[in-house]
Amino acid sequence: MTNGRPLQYDPDKALHAAMQLFWSKGYEATSMQDLLTAMGLSKSSLYQGFGGKKELFVRCLERYRTHIHESFHQLLEMSDSGLKFIETMLLNSAAEARKPDHLRRGCLLMNTATEFAQKDRQVAEHVTIGFKGLHKALKVAVQRGQQDGSITSNQDARILANYLACSLGGIKTVVKGGGDEKSVKEIVGVILKALA
């Protein structure tokens, strides 16, 4: 029995290129030809390596979710306090307002939640998993802040984590819609005061 032909492309790079494209254009607006061009693949290689468009999109969501969770974990580890982590995370989102409008992409999970709503159960499940992971990371940060005294203990950590998740979604949407950095930083200031 002979082995199949070796891959002529890097699957990780191809998946990353697909994720960037979906993130920029959304699922519906991304054509198969767009994907083939961005990934540098033939149609047969794409189908053999990743399945169809939807299967590829789901893998991109998984990749994005993993990247976000790892980034949050690293940032939390490096932060002096729970509040500092939250401030940095929110300001990082505000900093996207420095980019030209066509480069303001928001959050792939939040974009997908808006685009799909509940039209596709499989995609909705992946979005839900992503949001749960985000909420868990925010809750850990809030609990850490409550322990180190940088965040109020007068409110349940779960509720504050929900508040922060909604606030982050709002910031991402405002920036994607063309909001300027100064205005978004002012919003971040209000959010941080609510945690004190």
VOBA-1610 file (N, C-alpha, C; in pm, whole numbers, padded with zeros to 5 digits, always signed):
BEGIN
Met+00084-00119+00000Met+00000+00000+00000Met+00088+00124+00000Thr+00062+00215-00090Thr+00144+00335-00099Thr+00077+00451-00028Asn+00160+00538+00022Asn+00108+00658+00087Asn+00058+00754-00019Gly-00041+00840+00019Gly-00090+00943-00072Gly+00018+01046-00098Arg-00006+01126-00199Arg+00090+01232-00229Arg+00100+01328-00111Pro+00222+01373-00080Pro+00235+01469+00030Pro+00167+01601-00003Leu+00122+01670+00100Leu+00058+01800+00080Leu+00156+01898+00017Gln+00106+01977-00076Gln+00190+02076-00144Gln+00170+02215-00083Tyr+00103+02221+00032Tyr+00077+02350+00095Tyr+00081+02332+00246Asp+00089+02442+00317Asp+00091+02440+00463Asp-00053+02457+00512Pro-00115+02352+00568Pro-00255+02360+00610Pro-00280+02471+00712Asp-00184+02495+00800Asp-00202+02597+00902Asp-00207+02737+00839Lys-00117+02762+00745Lys-00117+02892+00676Lys-00243+02910+00593Ala-00286+02802+00528Ala-00408+02809+00447Ala-00530+02839+00534Leu-00537+02773+00650Leu-00649+02796+00741Leu-00646+02938+00795His-00526+02987+00826His-00512+03124+00875His-00560+03224+00770Ala-00524+03199+00644Ala-00565+03289+00536Ala-00717+03289+00522Ala-00778+03171+00534Ala-00924+03162+00526Ala-00990+03237+00641Met-00934+03221+00760Met-00989+03290+00878Met-00985+03442+00859Gln-00873+03491+00810Gln-00859+03636+00788Gln-00963+03685+00688Leu-00988+03605+00585Leu-01085+03644+00483Leu-01227+03645+00537Phe-01265+03539+00607Phe-01398+03534+00667Phe-01417+03648+00767Trp-01313+03677+00841Trp-01317+03782+00942Trp-01340+03918+00876Ser-01277+03939+00763Ser-01290+04067+00693Ser-01422+04082+00618Lys-01468+03974+00554Lys-01583+03985+00464Lys-01711+03923+00518Gly-01700+03833+00616Gly-01817+03760+00662Gly-01834+03634+00579Tyr-01920+03546+00626Tyr-01938+03416+00561Tyr-02005+03431+00424Glu-02120+03497+00423Glu-02199+03504+00300Glu-02125+03576+00188Ala-02054+03682+00220Ala-01986+03763+00117Ala-01857+03700+00068Thr-01811+03595+00133Thr-01688+03527+00092Thr-01722+03415-00005Ser-01674+03426-00128Ser-01703+03324-00228Ser-01597+03213-00223Met-01629+03101-00286Met-01530+02993-00294Met-01407+03041-00370Gln-01425+03122-00472Gln-01310+03172-00548Gln-01224+03262-00460Asp-01288+03343-00376Asp-01213+03426-00281Asp-01124+03337-00194Leu-01183+03228-00144Leu-01109+03136-00055Leu-00995+03068-00129Leu-01020+03021-00249Leu-00916+02953-00327Leu-00798+03047-00352Thr-00830+03172-00384Thr-00725+03271-00410Thr-00646+03302-00283Ala-00716+03327-00173Ala-00649+03363-00047Ala-00566+03249+00008Met-00616+03127-00006Met-00548+03010+00050Met-00443+02952-00045Gly-00448+02994-00172Gly-00353+02942-00270Gly-00376+02795-00302Leu-00503+02754-00305Leu-00536+02614-00326Leu-00622+02594-00450Ser-00618+02472-00501Ser-00714+02432-00603Ser-00842+02391-00531Lys-00951+02383-00606Lys-01078+02344-00546Lys-01069+02205-00484Ser-01002+02112-00553Ser-00992+01975-00501Ser-00909+01972-00372Ser-00803+02051-00365Ser-00720+02055-00243Ser-00800+02112-00126Leu-00879+02215-00153Leu-00961+02274-00046Leu-01061+02171+00007Tyr-01131+02104-00084Tyr-01231+02007-00040Tyr-01167+01888+00031Gln-01053+01841-00019Gln-00985+01728+00043Gln-00928+01765+00180Gly-00877+01886+00191Gly-00812+01926+00315Gly-00905+01983+00421Phe-01013+02047+00376Phe-01096+02122+00472Phe-01246+02095+00460Gly-01289+02017+00362Gly-01432+01999+00339Gly-01485+02117+00259Gly-01614+02142+00268Gly-01674+02253+00197Gly-01657+02385+00270Lys-01724+02485+00218Lys-01711+02621+00273Lys-01754+02626+00420Lys-01865+02563+00453Lys-01913+02568+00591Lys-01819+02497+00686Glu-01768+02381+00646Glu-01674+02308+00731Glu-01547+02390+00755Leu-01503+02455+00649Leu-01386+02543+00660Leu-01415+02658+00755Phe-01531+02716+00743Phe-01569+02828+00829Phe-01571+02786+00977Val-01626+02669+01004Val-01631+02619+01142Val-01489+02601+01197Arg-01400+02549+01115Arg-01261+02534+01159Arg-01196+02670+01185Cys-01233+02769+01104Cys-01181+02904+01126Cys-01233+02961+01258Leu-01360+02937+01288Leu-01415+02982+01417Leu-01341+02918+01533Glu-01312+02789+01521Glu-01239+02718+01626Glu-01099+02777+01643Arg-01034+02806+01533Arg-00899+02864+01537Arg-00902+03002+01603Tyr-00999+03083+01563Tyr-01011+03217+01619Tyr-01037+03211+01769Arg-01129+03124+01808Arg-01165+03109+01949Arg-01042+03068+02031Thr-00966+02973+01982Thr-00846+02927+02052Thr-00745+03041+02065His-00727+03116+01957His-00633+03229+01958His-00674+03335+02061Ile-00802+03369+02064Ile-00851+03470+02157Ile-00832+03425+02301His-00868+03301+02329His-00856+03251+02466His-00711+03245+02511Glu-00622+03203+02422Glu-00479+03200+02457Glu-00426+03342+02480Ser-00468+03436+02396Ser-00424+03575+02411Ser-00471+03634+02543Phe-00597+03608+02579Phe-00651+03657+02705Phe-00577+03597+02824His-00549+03468+02815His-00479+03401+02925His-00339+03461+02944Gln-00267+03482+02833Gln-00133+03540+02841Gln-00138+03682+02896Leu-00236+03761+02851Leu-00249+03899+02898Leu-00281+03902+03047Leu-00367+03812+03092Leu-00402+03806+03234Leu-00280+03769+03317Glu-00201+03676+03268Glu-00080+03635+03340Glu+00018+03751+03354Met+00025+03837+03254Met+00120+03949+03255Met+00068+04072+03329Ser-00062+04076+03356Ser-00123+04195+03415Ser-00098+04203+03566Asp-00081+04325+03616Asp-00056+04347+03758Asp-00180+04322+03843Ser-00297+04339+03783Ser-00421+04321+03859Ser-00533+04281+03763Gly-00643+04236+03821Gly-00758+04202+03738Gly-00809+04322+03661Leu-00811+04437+03726Leu-00859+04559+03661Leu-00766+04601+03547Lys-00637+04586+03568Lys-00540+04623+03464Lys-00559+04536+03340Phe-00586+04408+03360Phe-00613+04319+03247Phe-00734+04370+03168Ile-00842+04401+03239Ile-00965+04446+03173Ile-00941+04578+03101Glu-00870+04670+03165Glu-00840+04798+03102Glu-00760+04779+02973Thr-00657+04696+02978Thr-00573+04671+02860Thr-00654+04607+02749Met-00738+04509+02784Met-00820+04439+02685Met-00914+04538+02615Leu-00980+04624+02692Leu-01073+04720+02635Leu-01001+04825+02550Leu-00886+04870+02598Leu-00810+04970+02522Leu-00752+04912+02394Asn-00718+04782+02397Asn-00672+04717+02274Asn-00782+04720+02168Ser-00906+04702+02213Ser-01019+04709+02120Ser-01038+04851+02070Ala-01019+04949+02159Ala-01032+05089+02120Ala-00925+05128+02018Ala-00806+05068+02031Ala-00695+05103+01942Ala-00723+05067+01797Glu-00816+04975+01775Glu-00851+04939+01637Glu-00910+05058+01562Ala-00959+05159+01638Ala-01017+05278+01575Ala-00912+05360+01500Arg-00784+05332+01523Arg-00678+05402+01449Arg-00669+05353+01305Lys-00725+05237+01278Lys-00712+05177+01145Lys-00812+05241+01048Pro-00781+05233+00918Pro-00880+05279+00818Pro-01008+05197+00832Asp-01119+05255+00790Asp-01249+05190+00806Asp-01252+05047+00753His-01190+05023+00637His-01198+04889+00575His-01116+04784+00651Leu-01034+04827+00747Leu-00955+04733+00827Leu-01013+04712+00967Arg-01125+04775+00995Arg-01189+04759+01126Arg-01282+04638+01118Arg-01237+04527+01172Arg-01311+04402+01150Arg-01397+04358+01266Gly-01379+04420+01381Gly-01455+04375+01498Gly-01407+04240+01546Cys-01498+04160+01599Cys-01470+04028+01654Cys-01537+03924+01565Leu-01463+03824+01520Leu-01520+03723+01431Leu-01639+03651+01495Leu-01630+03620+01624Leu-01741+03552+01691Leu-01865+03641+01695Met-01846+03766+01732Met-01960+03859+01741Met-02017+03889+01603Asn-01928+03903+01504Asn-01974+03924+01367Asn-02059+03806+01320Thr-02012+03686+01354Thr-02083+03564+01312Thr-02217+03553+01382Ala-02221+03589+01510Ala-02348+03586+01584Ala-02450+03678+01518Thr-02404+03794+01473Thr-02493+03889+01407Thr-02535+03840+01269Glu-02439+03786+01194Glu-02468+03743+01057Glu-02560+03622+01052Phe-02535+03525+01139Phe-02609+03400+01134Phe-02733+03399+01221Ala-02731+03482+01331Ala-02835+03475+01432Ala-02847+03328+01473Gln-02964+03270+01460Gln-02980+03127+01493Gln-03014+03046+01367Lys-02966+03091+01251Lys-03000+03025+01125Lys-02932+02889+01108Asp-02819+02869+01175Asp-02744+02745+01158Asp-02702+02694+01295Arg-02755+02580+01333Arg-02732+02527+01468Arg-02583+02500+01495Gln-02514+02441+01398Gln-02373+02407+01419Gln-02289+02532+01440Val-02310+02632+01357Val-02235+02757+01372Val-02272+02825+01504Ala-02402+02826+01538Ala-02447+02886+01663Ala-02381+02820+01784Glu-02364+02689+01778Glu-02299+02618+01889Glu-02156+02662+01907His-02085+02682+01797His-01946+02726+01805His-01937+02869+01858Val-02031+02953+01818Val-02034+03090+01870Val-02062+03087+02020Thr-02156+03004+02061Thr-02189+02993+02204Thr-02069+02947+02285Ile-01996+02848+02234Ile-01875+02799+02302Ile-01774+02914+02315Gly-01760+02992+02209Gly-01668+03105+02213Gly-01708+03209+02316Phe-01838+03240+02322Phe-01885+03337+02420Phe-01869+03285+02563Lys-01892+03157+02582Lys-01873+03099+02716Lys-01728+03109+02759Gly-01637+03086+02664Gly-01494+03098+02695Gly-01457+03242+02729Leu-01513+03337+02655Leu-01489+03478+02683Leu-01542+03514+02821His-01663+03471+02850His-01723+03500+02980His-01639+03441+03093Lys-01590+03319+03073Lys-01509+03253+03176Lys-01381+03332+03202Ala-01315+03377+03094Ala-01192+03455+03109Ala-01219+03587+03182Leu-01329+03652+03148Leu-01364+03778+03213Leu-01399+03756+03360Lys-01468+03646+03388Lys-01504+03616+03527Lys-01378+03590+03610Val-01283+03518+03554Val-01156+03493+03624Val-01086+03626+03652Ala-01086+03717+03553Ala-01022+03847+03571Ala-01092+03928+03679Val-01225+03925+03679Val-01302+03999+03781Val-01273+03940+03920Gln-01274+03810+03931Gln-01246+03747+04061Gln-01107+03781+04110Arg-01013+03782+04018Arg-00876+03821+04056Arg-00874+03966+04104Gly-00948+04054+04031Gly-00955+04194+04071Gly-01022+04212+04206Gln-01123+04131+04233Gln-01190+04138+04363Gln-01098+04091+04475Gln-01013+03994+04445Gln-00918+03946+04544Gln-00805+04045+04569Asp-00760+04113+04460Asp-00649+04208+04480Asp-00698+04349+04514Gly-00831+04367+04521Gly-00887+04495+04563Gly-00903+04598+04452Ser-00872+04561+04327Ser-00883+04658+04218Ser-01025+04666+04161Ile-01109+04568+04195Ile-01248+04565+04146Ile-01341+04546+04266Thr-01455+04614+04262Thr-01550+04607+04373Thr-01596+04463+04401Ser-01616+04435+04527Ser-01671+04305+04567Ser-01821+04317+04596Asn-01879+04434+04570Asn-02021+04457+04597Asn-02112+04395+04491Gln-02053+04345+04385Gln-02131+04286+04277Gln-02077+04147+04245Asp-02166+04057+04210Asp-02127+03920+04178Asp-02035+03918+04056Ala-01929+03838+04061Ala-01831+03831+03951Ala-01896+03787+03821Arg-01993+03699+03828Arg-02062+03651+03707Arg-02135+03766+03638Ile-02203+03851+03718Ile-02277+03964+03661Ile-02180+04065+03599Leu-02070+04092+03667Leu-01971+04186+03613Leu-01909+04131+03484Ala-01887+04000+03480Ala-01831+03939+03358Ala-01930+03954+03242Asn-02059+03936+03270Asn-02161+03956+03167Asn-02162+04101+03119Tyr-02152+04193+03212Tyr-02148+04336+03180Tyr-02028+04367+03091Leu-01913+04310+03124Leu-01793+04334+03045Leu-01802+04272+02906Ala-01861+04154+02896Ala-01877+04090+02765Ala-01966+04176+02675Cys-02075+04228+02732Cys-02164+04317+02656Cys-02092+04447+02619Ser-02015+04500+02713Ser-01941+04624+02687Ser-01838+04604+02577Leu-01769+04491+02581Leu-01668+04462+02479Leu-01734+04450+02342Gly-01849+04382+02337Gly-01922+04371+02212Gly-01964+04507+02159Gly-02007+04594+02250Gly-02047+04729+02211Gly-01930+04808+02156Ile-01815+04798+02221Ile-01696+04869+02175Ile-01655+04820+02036Lys-01654+04689+02019Lys-01617+04632+01889Lys-01710+04684+01779Thr-01839+04691+01812Thr-01937+04737+01714Thr-01920+04885+01682Val-01897+04966+01786Val-01878+05110+01767Val-01755+05136+01680Val-01645+05065+01710Val-01522+05083+01633Val-01543+05039+01488Lys-01605+04923+01470Lys-01630+04874+01334Lys-01719+04970+01256Gly-01809+05038+01327Gly-01899+05134+01264Gly-01838+05270+01237Gly-01710+05288+01274Gly-01641+05413+01242Gly-01614+05505+01360Gly-01641+05457+01483Gly-01616+05539+01602Gly-01470+05577+01615Asp-01444+05697+01667Asp-01305+05742+01683Asp-01248+05695+01816Glu-01115+05687+01822Glu-01048+05631+01938Glu-01075+05711+02066Lys-01079+05844+02054Lys-01103+05928+02172Lys-01237+05894+02236Ser-01340+05884+02153Ser-01474+05853+02206Ser-01477+05715+02271Val-01410+05618+02208Val-01410+05482+02263Val-01333+05478+02394Lys-01224+05553+02404Lys-01149+05558+02530Lys-01234+05619+02641Glu-01317+05717+02607Glu-01408+05775+02706Glu-01508+05670+02755Ile-01555+05587+02663Ile-01647+05479+02700Ile-01576+05380+02794Val-01451+05347+02761Val-01373+05256+02844Val-01359+05314+02986Gly-01338+05444+02996Gly-01326+05509+03127Gly-01452+05489+03210Val-01567+05501+03148Val-01694+05482+03218Val-01709+05337+03265Ile-01672+05244+03179Ile-01680+05102+03213Ile-01592+05071+03334Leu-01471+05123+03332Leu-01378+05097+03442Leu-01428+05156+03574Lys-01491+05273+03566Lys-01546+05334+03688Lys-01656+05247+03749Ala-01731+05179+03663Ala-01839+05092+03711Ala-01784+04971+03788Leu-01657+04940+03766Leu-01596+04824+03835Leu-01530+04862+03967Ala-01514+04992+03990Ala-01439+05038+04108Ala-01520+05021+04237
//
